[in-house]
Amino acid sequence: MPADPRRWLALVAVALSVLVISFDMTILNVALPTLASQLQATTGQQQWIVDAYTVVFAAAMLPAGLLGDRIGRRRTLTVGLALFGLASAVGMLTDSPGTLIAARAAMGLAAALVMPMSLAVIPGIFPAGERRRATAILSAAIAGGAPLGPLIGGLLLQHFWWGSVFAVNVPLTVLGMAACLLLLPETRNPAAPRIDLPATALAATGLGALTYGIIEGSDRGWADLLVLTTLTGSVVLLTALVLRSRRRSDPMLDLALLADPTFRWSSVAATLISLVLFGAFFVLPLYFQSVLGTDALGSGLRLMPMMLGLLVAARLSERLVTRLGARAVITLGLALLAAALLFGSRTGSADGYGRAALWLTVLGLGMGLALITAQGSALITLPPARAGVGSGLLQTLRQVGGAIGIAVFGSLLAGSYRGALDTGGLPAEAAHRAGASVVAADAVARESGRPALAAAAHVAYVHGMGLVLLVAGLVAAFSAVLVAARMPAGEPTRDTPADRPEPATAGDRR
C-alpha cells in the first residue's frame, strides 16, 4: 500500500493532541494554590485533584491500547480528545472540589485513550524508513509538554481566573479532533480479540492500586496499613493478570513483546528516564518560587532552557542513530542526563539561576536523545497489528516509572528537608508547620516575624534538592551502563510478519 501523501500533516494533528495531554500533566502545579483557595479544598482534596488524574491514567492505558487495535485507532484517539475537552469544560465551570476531582479522573481516562494511540497510529501511516523520524517528532511533543505546562499556566493565571488552566484545553482538543478526522486514516487490527473483561478489570484495578499505593506511601509512610494493603493487593492482581495473559493466544498484556530484546530494553530505558526526570520536575518549581523568589510565570520561563535542549535533540536524534546506532544514542542521552543532574546536585543556596540554566539545557538534550530514541526503537519493533497493545504497554511502564519517581523523590526530599531545618525556639505547632514544606516555613516566618527561619528553610530545601538530584543522577548513570551492556547494538528492522494481519483502512476518510 503506498504511503499516504498527507501523513506528515496527520502527524502534526496527532502531535497537537498529545501536546495538550502532556502539558496538562504539569499545568496544574502552578494553579493548585489559587484553585485550592477559591474552592476551599482541604489538603486531602488537593492531593486527589492531582492524583485522580494519575491513578486513572495509569490504570486505563493497557485496556485502551487493545480497544484502539480493535475498534480503530483514529476513532479511539478522537473519542479520547472529545472526552478530554468535555471533562476540561466541567473542571473549568465547577465550584466544588468533589466535582473537580471527578473531572480530573475523567481527564485521566481520556488521556489514557489518547497517549498510546498517538504512537500506535505511526506504523499504519508511515513506511518503516520514516517511522523513527515520525516517532521523534511525536516524542518531542510528549516530552515538551512538561516544561510548557508551568509557562502556560503562569501566563493564564496572570490574566485570567484559575479555571483558565482547564479552559485552554477546550479549543485545543476541538482543533485536534478536527485535524485527526480530516487528516488521519483509520487503522485497526481486524483479528484483534474481543475485550477481555476479566483481564481489563485486573489491569485497571491492579495498576490503579499500584499507582495509588506508591503515591500514598510517600505521604503516609510505607508501613501504613492502607499503603501495605493497597500495594499487596496490586501485586496479587497484576500477578493474576500475568498468569491469565500467559494462557491466552492474543492477550491484552502481550508479554511476548518483551521477548524482543530491543523492545524490552528500549522500554526499560524509557521507564528509567521517566523515573529520574521526576527528580528534576519535582524539586525545580519550588526552588524557583521559594528560594529564588519567582512567580508562577517566572518559574515556567526558567524551564525554557530544557525546551532548547529538547529541540536540539529532536533535530539530532535521527542522524545520530543512523551514524552511531540506537544503543549508543540512548546511552549518550542517559549519560548527559546523569551529568546534568549530578552538576545540579552541587547547587548551593547562594547560587543564582545561571547554574540552573546551564544544567537544564544539558538535561533537555539528554532527555531528548534518550527518550526520543528509546520510544522510536520500541515502536519500530512492533508489528502494525499490535501497535495499540504495544504502545499501551510502553506508556504504562513509563507512567508507573514516573509514579515511583514521585514517591521516592518526594519522600527523600521531605525527609532531608525536615532533617536539615533548624526550628529551635519555635512553638511546637509552628515547628511542625515549618517542617511540612518550604512554602509553609516561609508563611510561618512571615507570620512570626522571623526572617532567619525563611533563610534556614531555603538552605534546608536546597540541601534536600541536592540530595534528590544526586540520587537521580546516580540512577541515570546506572541506567546508561545497563543499556550499554544489555541492549542489542543493531538497528531493529522488523516488518509485519506474514501471520500478522495488516491494519485495516476501513473507511479511510470516514
Secondary structure, 3 states (H helix, E strand, C coil): CCCCCCHHHHHHHHHHHHHHHHHHHHHHHHHHHHHHHHHCCCHHHHHHHHHHHHHHHHHHHHHHHHHHHHHCHHHHHHHHHHHHHHHHHHHHHCCCHHHHHHHHHHHHHHHHHHHHHHHHCHHHHCCHHHHHHHHHHHHHHHHHHHHHHHHHHHHHHHHCCCCHHHHCHHHHHHHHHHHHHHHCCCCECCCCCCCCHHHHHHHHHHHHHHHHHHHHHHHHCCCCHHHHHHHHHHHHHHHHHHHHHHHCCCCCCCHHHHHCHHHHHHHHHHHHHHHHHHHHHHHHHHHHHHHCCCCHHHHHHHCHHHHHHHHHHHHHHHHHHHHHCHHHHHHHHHHHHHHHHHHHCCCCCCCCHHHHHHHHHHHHHHHHHHHHHHHHHHHHCCCHHHHHHHHHHHHHHHHHHHHHHHHHHHHHHHHHHHHHCCCCCCCHHHHHHHHHCHHHHHHHHHHHCCHHHHHHHHHHHHHHHHHHHHHHHHHHHHHHHHHHHHCCCCCCCCCCCCCCCCCECCCCCC
